[in-house]
Amino acid sequence: MTIDIPVRLRLYRLLLRVLPVWFRREAGPELVEVFEDAHAAAGSKGGLARITFWLLQVSDLLMTALAVRLGVRGAGSSPRDRVGGGGIWTAGEWTFSAR
C-alpha cells in the first residue's frame, strides 16, 4: 500500500527547508497543519485566491526564516499563536511586529 502525498503538500514541505532544522523539527507538523487548513479555505474561493495564497505562503516562509535566524522575538512561537490565536504570520504582520 502506497500513500499518495498531494503535490501541494510536497511543495510546501520543500519550501519549509528555508527554515532552520531545529525550527522545522519543533514547529513543522503544526505549520503543515495550519497550511492545510488555510489551503482548504483558499481553495474554496477560486483561482485568484489560490495564487494569492501561494504568494503569501512563500513570502511568509522567507520572512519567518529570516526572523527566526535573526532571533526576532515571537518568531519561534506557535504558528497559531502568532495572529490572535489563529492563522499564520504573513510578511506584512512580521514587518509590523518587527518595528
Order of alpha helices (4+ residues) and beta strands (2+ residues): alpha-alpha-alpha-alpha
